[in-house]
Amino acid sequence: MQKAAFFIQNYLFDKVEIDLNKHQEGDLELDFITRGIFHNEEKVFELVFGVNVKSQEPFVKIQCRGFFKFENLSSFEEIPDFFYRNSIAILFPYVRAYISLVTTQANVPGIILPTLNLSGLENDLRRNTIQK
């Protein structure tokens, strides 16, 4: 059996909400939302990756969709375990850079998210994945 190979085909930011009036000084908290849609016919996995940044209430809400194309894969069940962790790790730098860019361009101190190990989101993504 061949190993399933995949690559990021495309990504887009389809929901962006930034309300700097809600930003309070102090430590920031991050909430991550992950879900997936595997498109059987095209062998494309659509990762929906959301990040909420909040001080007392969320003031940045961003959702990015990453589209990962599989080669050598005949069914949903053949998606390798490492894919879930790695797809998040591939998409997060785009989200991180986007948040930094738009907040810096707003002429306020930019929000620079740290590099993070998000492997803890792997099981959530696996549970929140459907097939179409």
C-alpha positions in Angstrom: 0.0 0.0 0.0 1.3 3.4 -1.0 1.4 6.3 1.5 -1.1 9.0 0.9 0.6 12.2 -0.3 -1.1 15.6 0.1 -0.4 19.2 -0.6 -2.1 22.5 0.1 -3.9 23.5 -3.1 -5.4 26.8 -2.0 -6.5 28.8 1.0 -8.8 31.7 1.6 -10.0 33.9 4.5 -13.7 33.9 4.3 -14.6 35.5 7.6 -12.7 38.4 9.2 -14.0 40.5 12.0 -11.7 42.9 13.9 -13.2 45.3 16.4 -10.3 47.1 18.1 -12.7 49.0 20.3 -13.2 45.7 22.3 -9.4 45.3 22.8 -8.3 45.7 26.4 -4.7 45.9 27.6 -3.4 42.8 29.2 -2.9 39.2 28.3 -4.6 37.8 25.3 -6.4 34.5 25.0 -6.8 32.4 21.9 -9.6 30.1 21.0 -9.2 27.7 18.0 -12.0 26.1 16.0 -11.3 23.3 13.6 -13.5 21.2 11.4 -13.1 19.4 8.2 -14.9 18.4 5.1 -13.6 15.6 2.9 -14.8 15.8 -0.7 -14.8 12.2 -1.8 -15.0 12.7 -5.5 -12.2 15.3 -5.7 -10.1 13.8 -2.9 -9.8 17.2 -1.4 -9.9 17.9 2.4 -11.3 21.3 3.3 -9.9 22.4 6.7 -11.9 25.2 8.3 -9.6 26.8 10.8 -10.9 29.6 13.0 -9.0 31.8 15.5 -10.6 34.1 18.1 -8.3 36.5 20.0 -9.8 38.0 23.1 -8.8 40.0 26.1 -12.1 40.2 28.0 -14.2 39.5 24.9 -13.3 38.4 21.4 -12.1 41.3 19.3 -10.5 39.4 16.4 -12.4 36.5 14.7 -10.8 35.0 11.7 -11.7 31.9 9.7 -9.5 30.5 7.0 -10.3 27.6 4.7 -7.4 25.5 3.5 -7.9 23.0 0.7 -5.6 20.0 0.7 -5.4 17.7 -2.3 -4.6 14.0 -1.9 -2.8 11.7 -4.2 -2.8 7.9 -3.9 -5.9 7.9 -1.7 -9.0 6.0 -2.6 -11.2 6.6 0.5 -11.8 8.8 3.5 -10.7 6.0 5.8 -7.2 6.0 4.2 -6.4 9.5 5.4 -3.3 9.0 7.4 -3.2 9.9 11.1 -0.4 12.5 10.6 -2.5 14.5 8.2 -4.8 16.0 10.8 -1.9 17.4 12.9 0.1 18.5 9.9 -2.7 20.2 8.0 -3.3 22.5 11.0 0.5 23.1 11.3 0.6 24.0 7.6 -2.3 26.5 7.7 -1.6 28.2 11.0 1.4 30.3 9.7 -0.9 31.9 7.1 -3.5 32.8 9.8 -0.8 34.1 12.1 0.7 36.3 9.4 -2.7 37.6 8.3 -3.6 38.6 11.9 -0.3 40.4 12.2 -0.7 42.1 8.9 -4.2 43.5 9.3 -3.7 44.6 12.8 -0.4 46.3 12.1 -1.9 48.0 9.0 -4.6 49.5 11.2 -2.0 51.8 12.7 -2.2 50.2 16.2 0.3 47.9 17.9 0.1 44.7 15.9 -1.1 41.5 17.3 1.8 39.0 16.8 0.7 35.5 17.7 3.5 33.2 18.9 4.5 30.1 17.1 2.5 27.4 18.7 2.3 23.6 18.9 -1.3 23.0 17.9 -1.1 19.2 17.9 -3.7 19.2 20.7 -6.3 20.2 18.0 -5.8 17.0 16.1 -8.5 15.1 17.9 -11.0 17.9 17.6 -10.4 18.1 13.9 -10.8 14.4 13.5 -14.1 14.4 15.5 -15.4 17.4 13.5 -14.7 16.0 10.0 -17.5 14.9 7.7 -17.6 13.5 4.2 -19.4 14.9 1.2 
